Amino acid sequence: MLIYGFILWGLALLGIGLPFHLPRWLFVILQVLVIWMLWRGVKAARRATHNQVRLFSAQENWANAFALQALILFLW
């Protein structure tokens, strides 16, 4: 997911976008989902002092949040 996030982020910075626009309420829902994923990552990282599975879960949530944020920028 992190690689997809970097690709979408680069395309958004280059100004490449889709030929249609999505409604604003969809962007709000996606942004709330990003915040929720970041919060889950923070919670998992705080509990991952000696548990590698929770640390992996935290990193996965952060990567998913980054990829979703890049998708939002690409669709904007």
SEKOLPA-567277 format. One record per atom (N, C-alpha, C, CB): residue number from 1; atom name; x, y, z; chain; residue in one letter. Coordinates in steps of 0.2 Angstrom, whole numbers, plus 5000, padded with zeros to 4 digits. Glycine has a CB too. Example, Ala and Ser with C-alpha at 12.3 -4.5 7.8 and 13.67 -1.06 7.14 Angstrom:
<pts>
@i->1&at->N&px->5066&py->4972&pz->5039&ch->A&aa->A
@i->1&at->CA&px->5062&py->4978&pz->5039&ch->A&aa->A
@i->1&at->C&px->5066&py->4984&pz->5039&ch->A&aa->A
@i->1&at->CB&px->5057&py->4978&pz->5045&ch->A&aa->A
@i->2&at->N&px->5064&py->4989&pz->5035&ch->A&aa->S
@i->2&at->CA&px->5068&py->4995&pz->5036&ch->A&aa->S
@i->2&at->C&px->5064&py->5000&pz->5039&ch->A&aa->S
@i->2&at->CB&px->5070&py->4997&pz->5029&ch->A&aa->S
</pts>
This chain:
<pts>
@i->1&at->N&px->5004&py->4994&pz->5000&ch->A&aa->M
@i->1&at->CA&px->5000&py->5000&pz->5000&ch->A&aa->M
@i->1&at->C&px->5004&py->5006&pz->5000&ch->A&aa->M
@i->1&at->CB&px->4995&py->5000&pz->5006&ch->A&aa->M
@i->2&at->N&px->5010&py->5006&pz->5003&ch->A&aa->L
@i->2&at->CA&px->5014&py->5012&pz->5003&ch->A&aa->L
@i->2&at->C&px->5017&py->5014&pz->4996&ch->A&aa->L
@i->2&at->CB&px->5020&py->5010&pz->5008&ch->A&aa->L
@i->3&at->N&px->5018&py->5009&pz->4992&ch->A&aa->I
@i->3&at->CA&px->5021&py->5010&pz->4986&ch->A&aa->I
@i->3&at->C&px->5015&py->5014&pz->4982&ch->A&aa->I
@i->3&at->CB&px->5023&py->5004&pz->4982&ch->A&aa->I
@i->4&at->N&px->5009&py->5011&pz->4982&ch->A&aa->Y
@i->4&at->CA&px->5003&py->5014&pz->4979&ch->A&aa->Y
@i->4&at->C&px->5002&py->5021&pz->4981&ch->A&aa->Y
@i->4&at->CB&px->4997&py->5010&pz->4980&ch->A&aa->Y
@i->5&at->N&px->5003&py->5022&pz->4988&ch->A&aa->G
@i->5&at->CA&px->5003&py->5029&pz->4990&ch->A&aa->G
@i->5&at->C&px->5008&py->5034&pz->4987&ch->A&aa->G
@i->5&at->CB&px->5003&py->5029&pz->4998&ch->A&aa->G
@i->6&at->N&px->5014&py->5032&pz->4987&ch->A&aa->F
@i->6&at->CA&px->5019&py->5036&pz->4984&ch->A&aa->F
@i->6&at->C&px->5018&py->5037&pz->4976&ch->A&aa->F
@i->6&at->CB&px->5026&py->5032&pz->4984&ch->A&aa->F
@i->7&at->N&px->5015&py->5032&pz->4973&ch->A&aa->I
@i->7&at->CA&px->5013&py->5033&pz->4966&ch->A&aa->I
@i->7&at->C&px->5008&py->5038&pz->4965&ch->A&aa->I
@i->7&at->CB&px->5012&py->5027&pz->4962&ch->A&aa->I
@i->8&at->N&px->5002&py->5037&pz->4969&ch->A&aa->L
@i->8&at->CA&px->4997&py->5042&pz->4969&ch->A&aa->L
@i->8&at->C&px->4999&py->5049&pz->4971&ch->A&aa->L
@i->8&at->CB&px->4991&py->5039&pz->4973&ch->A&aa->L
@i->9&at->N&px->5003&py->5049&pz->4976&ch->A&aa->W
@i->9&at->CA&px->5005&py->5056&pz->4978&ch->A&aa->W
@i->9&at->C&px->5009&py->5060&pz->4973&ch->A&aa->W
@i->9&at->CB&px->5009&py->5055&pz->4985&ch->A&aa->W
@i->10&at->N&px->5014&py->5056&pz->4970&ch->A&aa->G
@i->10&at->CA&px->5017&py->5059&pz->4964&ch->A&aa->G
@i->10&at->C&px->5013&py->5061&pz->4958&ch->A&aa->G
@i->10&at->CB&px->5023&py->5054&pz->4962&ch->A&aa->G
@i->11&at->N&px->5008&py->5057&pz->4957&ch->A&aa->L
@i->11&at->CA&px->5003&py->5059&pz->4951&ch->A&aa->L
@i->11&at->C&px->4999&py->5065&pz->4953&ch->A&aa->L
@i->11&at->CB&px->4999&py->5053&pz->4950&ch->A&aa->L
@i->12&at->N&px->4997&py->5066&pz->4960&ch->A&aa->A
@i->12&at->CA&px->4994&py->5072&pz->4962&ch->A&aa->A
@i->12&at->C&px->4998&py->5078&pz->4962&ch->A&aa->A
@i->12&at->CB&px->4991&py->5070&pz->4969&ch->A&aa->A
@i->13&at->N&px->5005&py->5077&pz->4964&ch->A&aa->L
@i->13&at->CA&px->5009&py->5083&pz->4963&ch->A&aa->L
@i->13&at->C&px->5010&py->5085&pz->4956&ch->A&aa->L
@i->13&at->CB&px->5016&py->5081&pz->4967&ch->A&aa->L
@i->14&at->N&px->5010&py->5081&pz->4952&ch->A&aa->L
@i->14&at->CA&px->5011&py->5082&pz->4945&ch->A&aa->L
@i->14&at->C&px->5005&py->5086&pz->4941&ch->A&aa->L
@i->14&at->CB&px->5013&py->5076&pz->4941&ch->A&aa->L
@i->15&at->N&px->5000&py->5085&pz->4945&ch->A&aa->G
@i->15&at->CA&px->4994&py->5088&pz->4942&ch->A&aa->G
@i->15&at->C&px->4989&py->5084&pz->4938&ch->A&aa->G
@i->15&at->CB&px->4995&py->5094&pz->4938&ch->A&aa->G
@i->16&at->N&px->4991&py->5077&pz->4938&ch->A&aa->I
@i->16&at->CA&px->4987&py->5072&pz->4934&ch->A&aa->I
@i->16&at->C&px->4981&py->5070&pz->4938&ch->A&aa->I
@i->16&at->CB&px->4992&py->5066&pz->4932&ch->A&aa->I
@i->17&at->N&px->4975&py->5071&pz->4935&ch->A&aa->G
@i->17&at->CA&px->4969&py->5069&pz->4939&ch->A&aa->G
@i->17&at->C&px->4964&py->5065&pz->4935&ch->A&aa->G
@i->17&at->CB&px->4966&py->5075&pz->4942&ch->A&aa->G
@i->18&at->N&px->4959&py->5064&pz->4937&ch->A&aa->L
@i->18&at->CA&px->4954&py->5061&pz->4933&ch->A&aa->L
@i->18&at->C&px->4949&py->5066&pz->4930&ch->A&aa->L
@i->18&at->CB&px->4949&py->5056&pz->4938&ch->A&aa->L
@i->19&at->N&px->4946&py->5064&pz->4924&ch->A&aa->P
@i->19&at->CA&px->4942&py->5069&pz->4921&ch->A&aa->P
@i->19&at->C&px->4935&py->5070&pz->4924&ch->A&aa->P
@i->19&at->CB&px->4941&py->5066&pz->4914&ch->A&aa->P
@i->20&at->N&px->4934&py->5067&pz->4929&ch->A&aa->F
@i->20&at->CA&px->4927&py->5068&pz->4933&ch->A&aa->F
@i->20&at->C&px->4929&py->5070&pz->4940&ch->A&aa->F
@i->20&at->CB&px->4923&py->5062&pz->4932&ch->A&aa->F
@i->21&at->N&px->4924&py->5073&pz->4943&ch->A&aa->H
@i->21&at->CA&px->4924&py->5075&pz->4950&ch->A&aa->H
@i->21&at->C&px->4919&py->5071&pz->4954&ch->A&aa->H
@i->21&at->CB&px->4923&py->5083&pz->4951&ch->A&aa->H
@i->22&at->N&px->4922&py->5070&pz->4960&ch->A&aa->L
@i->22&at->CA&px->4917&py->5066&pz->4965&ch->A&aa->L
@i->22&at->C&px->4914&py->5071&pz->4970&ch->A&aa->L
@i->22&at->CB&px->4922&py->5061&pz->4969&ch->A&aa->L
@i->23&at->N&px->4909&py->5069&pz->4973&ch->A&aa->P
@i->23&at->CA&px->4905&py->5074&pz->4978&ch->A&aa->P
@i->23&at->C&px->4909&py->5075&pz->4984&ch->A&aa->P
@i->23&at->CB&px->4898&py->5071&pz->4980&ch->A&aa->P
@i->24&at->N&px->4908&py->5081&pz->4987&ch->A&aa->R
@i->24&at->CA&px->4912&py->5083&pz->4993&ch->A&aa->R
@i->24&at->C&px->4911&py->5078&pz->4999&ch->A&aa->R
@i->24&at->CB&px->4911&py->5090&pz->4995&ch->A&aa->R
@i->25&at->N&px->4905&py->5076&pz->5000&ch->A&aa->W
@i->25&at->CA&px->4904&py->5071&pz->5005&ch->A&aa->W
@i->25&at->C&px->4908&py->5065&pz->5005&ch->A&aa->W
@i->25&at->CB&px->4896&py->5070&pz->5006&ch->A&aa->W
@i->26&at->N&px->4909&py->5063&pz->4999&ch->A&aa->L
@i->26&at->CA&px->4914&py->5057&pz->4999&ch->A&aa->L
@i->26&at->C&px->4921&py->5058&pz->5001&ch->A&aa->L
@i->26&at->CB&px->4914&py->5054&pz->4991&ch->A&aa->L
@i->27&at->N&px->4923&py->5064&pz->5000&ch->A&aa->F
@i->27&at->CA&px->4930&py->5066&pz->5002&ch->A&aa->F
@i->27&at->C&px->4930&py->5067&pz->5010&ch->A&aa->F
@i->27&at->CB&px->4932&py->5073&pz->4999&ch->A&aa->F
@i->28&at->N&px->4924&py->5069&pz->5013&ch->A&aa->V
@i->28&at->CA&px->4924&py->5070&pz->5020&ch->A&aa->V
@i->28&at->C&px->4924&py->5063&pz->5023&ch->A&aa->V
@i->28&at->CB&px->4917&py->5074&pz->5022&ch->A&aa->V
@i->29&at->N&px->4920&py->5058&pz->5020&ch->A&aa->I
@i->29&at->CA&px->4920&py->5051&pz->5023&ch->A&aa->I
@i->29&at->C&px->4927&py->5048&pz->5022&ch->A&aa->I
@i->29&at->CB&px->4915&py->5047&pz->5019&ch->A&aa->I
@i->30&at->N&px->4931&py->5049&pz->5017&ch->A&aa->L
@i->30&at->CA&px->4937&py->5046&pz->5016&ch->A&aa->L
@i->30&at->C&px->4942&py->5050&pz->5021&ch->A&aa->L
@i->30&at->CB&px->4940&py->5048&pz->5009&ch->A&aa->L
@i->31&at->N&px->4941&py->5056&pz->5022&ch->A&aa->Q
@i->31&at->CA&px->4946&py->5059&pz->5027&ch->A&aa->Q
@i->31&at->C&px->4945&py->5057&pz->5034&ch->A&aa->Q
@i->31&at->CB&px->4945&py->5067&pz->5027&ch->A&aa->Q
@i->32&at->N&px->4939&py->5056&pz->5036&ch->A&aa->V
@i->32&at->CA&px->4937&py->5053&pz->5042&ch->A&aa->V
@i->32&at->C&px->4940&py->5046&pz->5043&ch->A&aa->V
@i->32&at->CB&px->4929&py->5052&pz->5044&ch->A&aa->V
@i->33&at->N&px->4940&py->5042&pz->5038&ch->A&aa->L
@i->33&at->CA&px->4943&py->5035&pz->5037&ch->A&aa->L
@i->33&at->C&px->4951&py->5036&pz->5038&ch->A&aa->L
@i->33&at->CB&px->4941&py->5032&pz->5031&ch->A&aa->L
@i->34&at->N&px->4954&py->5041&pz->5036&ch->A&aa->V
@i->34&at->CA&px->4961&py->5042&pz->5036&ch->A&aa->V
@i->34&at->C&px->4963&py->5043&pz->5044&ch->A&aa->V
@i->34&at->CB&px->4964&py->5048&pz->5032&ch->A&aa->V
@i->35&at->N&px->4959&py->5048&pz->5047&ch->A&aa->I
@i->35&at->CA&px->4960&py->5049&pz->5054&ch->A&aa->I
@i->35&at->C&px->4959&py->5043&pz->5058&ch->A&aa->I
@i->35&at->CB&px->4955&py->5055&pz->5056&ch->A&aa->I
@i->36&at->N&px->4954&py->5039&pz->5057&ch->A&aa->W
@i->36&at->CA&px->4952&py->5033&pz->5060&ch->A&aa->W
@i->36&at->C&px->4958&py->5028&pz->5060&ch->A&aa->W
@i->36&at->CB&px->4946&py->5030&pz->5058&ch->A&aa->W
@i->37&at->N&px->4961&py->5027&pz->5054&ch->A&aa->M
@i->37&at->CA&px->4967&py->5023&pz->5053&ch->A&aa->M
@i->37&at->C&px->4973&py->5025&pz->5057&ch->A&aa->M
@i->37&at->CB&px->4968&py->5022&pz->5045&ch->A&aa->M
@i->38&at->N&px->4974&py->5032&pz->5057&ch->A&aa->L
@i->38&at->CA&px->4980&py->5035&pz->5060&ch->A&aa->L
@i->38&at->C&px->4979&py->5033&pz->5068&ch->A&aa->L
@i->38&at->CB&px->4980&py->5042&pz->5059&ch->A&aa->L
@i->39&at->N&px->4973&py->5034&pz->5070&ch->A&aa->W
@i->39&at->CA&px->4971&py->5033&pz->5077&ch->A&aa->W
@i->39&at->C&px->4972&py->5026&pz->5079&ch->A&aa->W
@i->39&at->CB&px->4964&py->5035&pz->5079&ch->A&aa->W
@i->40&at->N&px->4970&py->5021&pz->5075&ch->A&aa->R
@i->40&at->CA&px->4971&py->5014&pz->5076&ch->A&aa->R
@i->40&at->C&px->4979&py->5013&pz->5076&ch->A&aa->R
@i->40&at->CB&px->4968&py->5010&pz->5071&ch->A&aa->R
@i->41&at->N&px->4983&py->5016&pz->5072&ch->A&aa->G
@i->41&at->CA&px->4990&py->5015&pz->5072&ch->A&aa->G
@i->41&at->C&px->4993&py->5017&pz->5078&ch->A&aa->G
@i->41&at->CB&px->4993&py->5018&pz->5066&ch->A&aa->G
@i->42&at->N&px->4991&py->5023&pz->5081&ch->A&aa->V
@i->42&at->CA&px->4994&py->5026&pz->5087&ch->A&aa->V
@i->42&at->C&px->4992&py->5021&pz->5093&ch->A&aa->V
@i->42&at->CB&px->4991&py->5033&pz->5088&ch->A&aa->V
@i->43&at->N&px->4986&py->5019&pz->5093&ch->A&aa->K
@i->43&at->CA&px->4984&py->5014&pz->5098&ch->A&aa->K
@i->43&at->C&px->4988&py->5008&pz->5098&ch->A&aa->K
@i->43&at->CB&px->4977&py->5013&pz->5098&ch->A&aa->K
@i->44&at->N&px->4989&py->5005&pz->5092&ch->A&aa->A
@i->44&at->CA&px->4993&py->4999&pz->5092&ch->A&aa->A
@i->44&at->C&px->5000&py->5000&pz->5093&ch->A&aa->A
@i->44&at->CB&px->4992&py->4996&pz->5085&ch->A&aa->A
@i->45&at->N&px->5003&py->5006&pz->5091&ch->A&aa->A
@i->45&at->CA&px->5010&py->5007&pz->5093&ch->A&aa->A
@i->45&at->C&px->5011&py->5008&pz->5100&ch->A&aa->A
@i->45&at->CB&px->5012&py->5014&pz->5089&ch->A&aa->A
@i->46&at->N&px->5007&py->5011&pz->5104&ch->A&aa->R
@i->46&at->CA&px->5007&py->5012&pz->5111&ch->A&aa->R
@i->46&at->C&px->5007&py->5006&pz->5115&ch->A&aa->R
@i->46&at->CB&px->5002&py->5017&pz->5113&ch->A&aa->R
@i->47&at->N&px->5004&py->5001&pz->5112&ch->A&aa->R
@i->47&at->CA&px->5003&py->4994&pz->5115&ch->A&aa->R
@i->47&at->C&px->5009&py->4990&pz->5113&ch->A&aa->R
@i->47&at->CB&px->4996&py->4991&pz->5114&ch->A&aa->R
@i->48&at->N&px->5013&py->4992&pz->5108&ch->A&aa->A
@i->48&at->CA&px->5017&py->4987&pz->5105&ch->A&aa->A
@i->48&at->C&px->5024&py->4987&pz->5108&ch->A&aa->A
@i->48&at->CB&px->5018&py->4988&pz->5098&ch->A&aa->A
@i->49&at->N&px->5025&py->4988&pz->5115&ch->A&aa->T
@i->49&at->CA&px->5032&py->4988&pz->5118&ch->A&aa->T
@i->49&at->C&px->5036&py->4982&pz->5116&ch->A&aa->T
@i->49&at->CB&px->5031&py->4989&pz->5125&ch->A&aa->T
@i->50&at->N&px->5033&py->4976&pz->5117&ch->A&aa->H
@i->50&at->CA&px->5036&py->4969&pz->5116&ch->A&aa->H
@i->50&at->C&px->5032&py->4965&pz->5111&ch->A&aa->H
@i->50&at->CB&px->5037&py->4966&pz->5123&ch->A&aa->H
@i->51&at->N&px->5027&py->4967&pz->5108&ch->A&aa->N
@i->51&at->CA&px->5023&py->4963&pz->5104&ch->A&aa->N
@i->51&at->C&px->5024&py->4965&pz->5097&ch->A&aa->N
@i->51&at->CB&px->5016&py->4964&pz->5106&ch->A&aa->N
@i->52&at->N&px->5028&py->4961&pz->5093&ch->A&aa->Q
@i->52&at->CA&px->5029&py->4963&pz->5086&ch->A&aa->Q
@i->52&at->C&px->5023&py->4963&pz->5081&ch->A&aa->Q
@i->52&at->CB&px->5034&py->4958&pz->5083&ch->A&aa->Q
@i->53&at->N&px->5018&py->4959&pz->5083&ch->A&aa->V
@i->53&at->CA&px->5012&py->4959&pz->5079&ch->A&aa->V
@i->53&at->C&px->5008&py->4965&pz->5079&ch->A&aa->V
@i->53&at->CB&px->5007&py->4953&pz->5081&ch->A&aa->V
@i->54&at->N&px->5008&py->4968&pz->5085&ch->A&aa->R
@i->54&at->CA&px->5005&py->4975&pz->5086&ch->A&aa->R
@i->54&at->C&px->5009&py->4980&pz->5082&ch->A&aa->R
@i->54&at->CB&px->5004&py->4977&pz->5093&ch->A&aa->R
@i->55&at->N&px->5015&py->4980&pz->5083&ch->A&aa->L
@i->55&at->CA&px->5020&py->4985&pz->5079&ch->A&aa->L
@i->55&at->C&px->5018&py->4984&pz->5072&ch->A&aa->L
@i->55&at->CB&px->5027&py->4984&pz->5081&ch->A&aa->L
@i->56&at->N&px->5018&py->4978&pz->5069&ch->A&aa->F
@i->56&at->CA&px->5017&py->4977&pz->5062&ch->A&aa->F
@i->56&at->C&px->5010&py->4980&pz->5060&ch->A&aa->F
@i->56&at->CB&px->5017&py->4970&pz->5060&ch->A&aa->F
@i->57&at->N&px->5005&py->4979&pz->5065&ch->A&aa->S
@i->57&at->CA&px->4998&py->4982&pz->5064&ch->A&aa->S
@i->57&at->C&px->4998&py->4989&pz->5064&ch->A&aa->S
@i->57&at->CB&px->4993&py->4979&pz->5069&ch->A&aa->S
@i->58&at->N&px->5002&py->4992&pz->5068&ch->A&aa->A
@i->58&at->CA&px->5003&py->5000&pz->5068&ch->A&aa->A
@i->58&at->C&px->5006&py->5002&pz->5061&ch->A&aa->A
@i->58&at->CB&px->5007&py->5002&pz->5074&ch->A&aa->A
@i->59&at->N&px->5011&py->4999&pz->5059&ch->A&aa->Q
@i->59&at->CA&px->5014&py->5001&pz->5053&ch->A&aa->Q
@i->59&at->C&px->5009&py->5000&pz->5047&ch->A&aa->Q
@i->59&at->CB&px->5021&py->4997&pz->5052&ch->A&aa->Q
@i->60&at->N&px->5005&py->4995&pz->5047&ch->A&aa->E
@i->60&at->CA&px->5001&py->4993&pz->5042&ch->A&aa->E
@i->60&at->C&px->4995&py->4999&pz->5042&ch->A&aa->E
@i->60&at->CB&px->4998&py->4986&pz->5042&ch->A&aa->E
@i->61&at->N&px->4993&py->5001&pz->5048&ch->A&aa->N
@i->61&at->CA&px->4988&py->5006&pz->5048&ch->A&aa->N
@i->61&at->C&px->4990&py->5013&pz->5045&ch->A&aa->N
@i->61&at->CB&px->4985&py->5007&pz->5055&ch->A&aa->N
@i->62&at->N&px->4997&py->5014&pz->5047&ch->A&aa->W
@i->62&at->CA&px->4999&py->5020&pz->5045&ch->A&aa->W
@i->62&at->C&px->5000&py->5020&pz->5037&ch->A&aa->W
@i->62&at->CB&px->5006&py->5022&pz->5048&ch->A&aa->W
@i->63&at->N&px->5003&py->5015&pz->5034&ch->A&aa->A
@i->63&at->CA&px->5003&py->5014&pz->5027&ch->A&aa->A
@i->63&at->C&px->4997&py->5015&pz->5024&ch->A&aa->A
@i->63&at->CB&px->5007&py->5007&pz->5025&ch->A&aa->A
@i->64&at->N&px->4992&py->5012&pz->5026&ch->A&aa->N
@i->64&at->CA&px->4985&py->5012&pz->5023&ch->A&aa->N
@i->64&at->C&px->4982&py->5019&pz->5024&ch->A&aa->N
@i->64&at->CB&px->4980&py->5007&pz->5027&ch->A&aa->N
@i->65&at->N&px->4983&py->5023&pz->5029&ch->A&aa->A
@i->65&at->CA&px->4981&py->5030&pz->5030&ch->A&aa->A
@i->65&at->C&px->4985&py->5034&pz->5025&ch->A&aa->A
@i->65&at->CB&px->4982&py->5032&pz->5037&ch->A&aa->A
@i->66&at->N&px->4991&py->5033&pz->5024&ch->A&aa->F
@i->66&at->CA&px->4995&py->5037&pz->5019&ch->A&aa->F
@i->66&at->C&px->4993&py->5035&pz->5012&ch->A&aa->F
@i->66&at->CB&px->5003&py->5035&pz->5019&ch->A&aa->F
@i->67&at->N&px->4991&py->5029&pz->5010&ch->A&aa->A
@i->67&at->CA&px->4989&py->5028&pz->5003&ch->A&aa->A
@i->67&at->C&px->4982&py->5031&pz->5002&ch->A&aa->A
@i->67&at->CB&px->4989&py->5020&pz->5002&ch->A&aa->A
@i->68&at->N&px->4978&py->5030&pz->5007&ch->A&aa->L
@i->68&at->CA&px->4971&py->5033&pz->5007&ch->A&aa->L
@i->68&at->C&px->4971&py->5041&pz->5006&ch->A&aa->L
@i->68&at->CB&px->4967&py->5031&pz->5012&ch->A&aa->L
@i->69&at->N&px->4976&py->5044&pz->5010&ch->A&aa->Q
@i->69&at->CA&px->4977&py->5051&pz->5009&ch->A&aa->Q
@i->69&at->C&px->4979&py->5053&pz->5002&ch->A&aa->Q
@i->69&at->CB&px->4982&py->5054&pz->5015&ch->A&aa->Q
@i->70&at->N&px->4984&py->5049&pz->4999&ch->A&aa->A
@i->70&at->CA&px->4986&py->5050&pz->4993&ch->A&aa->A
@i->70&at->C&px->4981&py->5049&pz->4988&ch->A&aa->A
@i->70&at->CB&px->4992&py->5046&pz->4991&ch->A&aa->A
@i->71&at->N&px->4976&py->5045&pz->4989&ch->A&aa->L
@i->71&at->CA&px->4971&py->5044&pz->4984&ch->A&aa->L
@i->71&at->C&px->4966&py->5050&pz->4984&ch->A&aa->L
@i->71&at->CB&px->4967&py->5037&pz->4986&ch->A&aa->L
@i->72&at->N&px->4965&py->5053&pz->4990&ch->A&aa->I
@i->72&at->CA&px->4961&py->5059&pz->4991&ch->A&aa->I
@i->72&at->C&px->4964&py->5064&pz->4987&ch->A&aa->I
@i->72&at->CB&px->4960&py->5060&pz->4999&ch->A&aa->I
@i->73&at->N&px->4971&py->5065&pz->4988&ch->A&aa->L
@i->73&at->CA&px->4974&py->5071&pz->4984&ch->A&aa->L
@i->73&at->C&px->4973&py->5069&pz->4977&ch->A&aa->L
@i->73&at->CB&px->4981&py->5071&pz->4986&ch->A&aa->L
@i->74&at->N&px->4974&py->5063&pz->4975&ch->A&aa->F
@i->74&at->CA&px->4974&py->5062&pz->4967&ch->A&aa->F
@i->74&at->C&px->4967&py->5063&pz->4965&ch->A&aa->F
@i->74&at->CB&px->4976&py->5054&pz->4966&ch->A&aa->F
@i->75&at->N&px->4961&py->5061&pz->4969&ch->A&aa->L
@i->75&at->CA&px->4955&py->5062&pz->4966&ch->A&aa->L
@i->75&at->C&px->4952&py->5070&pz->4967&ch->A&aa->L
@i->75&at->CB&px->4950&py->5058&pz->4970&ch->A&aa->L
@i->76&at->N&px->4956&py->5074&pz->4971&ch->A&aa->W
@i->76&at->CA&px->4954&py->5081&pz->4972&ch->A&aa->W
@i->76&at->C&px->4954&py->5084&pz->4966&ch->A&aa->W
@i->76&at->CB&px->4958&py->5084&pz->4977&ch->A&aa->W
</pts>
